[in-house]
């Protein structure tokens, strides 16, 4: 069974541990089964490829590698700091993810 995380694709996160500490970016992919996220323009890996049908020239390709989900935290724009997330149930019955540092700002668009 896959673990449940409060980080979703499209969220802005900040890396709090590891070689990319202090940098932030948008989440491109969340791999719940192994507990890793791929963040835009962070943890760049170099892949050496031979020429093939897709890539005629071959060479060195650069792409984002996964980062452990425990090493990233959602970034709150209003406070300009990373913050934990909690679930909030509104009067009309809808649930939304909310930053703990700024209680009134939600992450969900709805």
Backbone torsions as a table, in degrees:
resi	resn	phi	psi	omega
1	UNK	NA	137.4	-178.9
2	UNK	-77.9	145.0	179.0
3	UNK	-73.3	159.6	-178.9
4	UNK	-104.9	123.1	-179.6
5	UNK	-121.8	156.9	-180.0
6	UNK	-97.8	6.1	176.7
7	UNK	-97.0	133.4	-178.7
8	UNK	-125.0	166.3	176.7
9	UNK	-60.3	134.6	179.5
10	UNK	96.7	-13.9	177.6
11	UNK	-70.9	150.2	173.5
12	UNK	-93.8	124.9	-178.0
13	UNK	-125.1	158.8	175.0
14	UNK	-119.4	137.0	178.7
15	UNK	-80.1	126.5	-176.6
16	UNK	-107.5	-6.4	179.4
17	UNK	-151.7	150.0	177.8
18	UNK	103.9	-172.4	-174.5
19	UNK	-70.6	-20.5	-179.8
20	UNK	-99.0	18.8	-175.5
21	UNK	-55.5	136.6	177.4
22	UNK	92.7	-14.0	-179.6
23	UNK	-91.1	153.0	178.8
24	UNK	-132.0	160.4	-180.0
25	UNK	-173.0	177.1	-177.7
26	UNK	-89.6	139.5	179.3
27	UNK	-74.9	125.4	178.8
28	UNK	-94.0	-33.2	-174.9
29	UNK	-156.5	139.1	176.0
30	UNK	-117.2	122.7	177.9
31	UNK	-104.8	91.7	-175.1
32	UNK	-65.2	-34.4	-175.5
33	UNK	-61.7	-39.0	-177.8
34	UNK	-109.3	-0.7	175.0
35	UNK	71.6	45.4	-180.0
36	UNK	-133.9	152.6	176.2
37	UNK	-126.7	150.2	174.0
38	UNK	-107.3	124.5	-176.4
39	UNK	-112.6	137.7	-176.8
40	UNK	-59.0	125.8	175.8
41	UNK	63.0	24.2	176.0
42	UNK	-125.4	152.0	-179.5
43	UNK	55.0	54.9	-177.0
44	UNK	-71.8	127.0	177.5
45	UNK	-108.7	147.4	177.8
46	UNK	-106.7	128.7	-178.2
47	UNK	-117.2	118.9	179.0
48	UNK	-86.9	121.7	-175.7
49	UNK	-123.5	145.8	174.0
50	UNK	-83.9	157.9	175.3
51	UNK	-62.0	137.3	176.7
52	UNK	-147.5	-172.0	-176.9
53	UNK	-63.6	-39.4	179.3
54	UNK	-71.9	-48.2	-175.6
55	UNK	-116.1	94.5	-173.8
56	UNK	-61.5	-38.0	-174.0
57	UNK	-86.2	-30.4	-174.3
58	UNK	76.7	-160.0	177.6
59	UNK	111.3	-155.4	-175.7
60	UNK	-104.3	119.5	176.7
61	UNK	-103.3	142.0	177.9
62	UNK	-113.2	132.6	176.8
63	UNK	-146.8	163.1	-179.2
64	UNK	-75.8	138.3	175.7
65	UNK	-102.8	161.8	-179.9
66	UNK	-74.3	150.8	177.4
67	UNK	-122.1	143.5	177.6
68	UNK	-60.4	136.0	-175.6
69	UNK	-65.7	-22.3	178.1
70	UNK	-73.2	-14.3	-179.0
71	UNK	-94.0	1.3	178.7
72	UNK	-123.7	151.4	175.9
73	UNK	-135.1	144.1	176.5
74	UNK	-59.2	140.3	-176.4
75	UNK	-101.2	120.9	179.7
76	UNK	-88.8	116.7	-176.9
77	UNK	-66.4	-36.9	-175.2
78	UNK	-69.6	-34.2	-178.7
79	UNK	-96.5	-15.9	-177.0
80	UNK	60.9	36.6	177.6
81	UNK	-143.3	157.8	173.0
82	UNK	-71.1	148.9	-176.1
83	UNK	-143.4	151.6	172.8
84	UNK	-75.2	165.6	-179.2
85	UNK	-118.7	142.2	172.5
86	UNK	-132.7	161.0	179.4
87	UNK	-92.0	137.9	179.4
88	UNK	-126.4	133.9	177.7
89	UNK	-104.6	122.5	-178.4
90	UNK	-86.2	170.7	-177.5
91	UNK	-60.4	-35.7	-178.2
92	UNK	-79.6	2.5	173.7
93	UNK	97.2	-8.0	-179.2
94	UNK	-82.5	149.9	178.9
95	UNK	-107.3	145.5	178.9
96	UNK	-147.3	153.6	174.9
97	UNK	-84.2	132.7	-175.5
98	UNK	-129.5	140.8	174.3
99	UNK	-69.0	140.2	178.7
100	UNK	-75.3	-31.5	-177.9
101	UNK	-72.1	-37.1	175.8
102	UNK	-122.9	95.6	-171.2
103	UNK	-57.1	-27.0	-173.1
104	UNK	-88.4	-11.6	-176.7
105	UNK	-94.7	124.0	-178.9
106	UNK	-101.2	156.6	176.4
107	UNK	-90.8	-29.7	-176.6
108	UNK	-80.4	146.0	-176.5
109	UNK	-76.9	-28.4	-173.1
110	UNK	-67.8	NA	NA
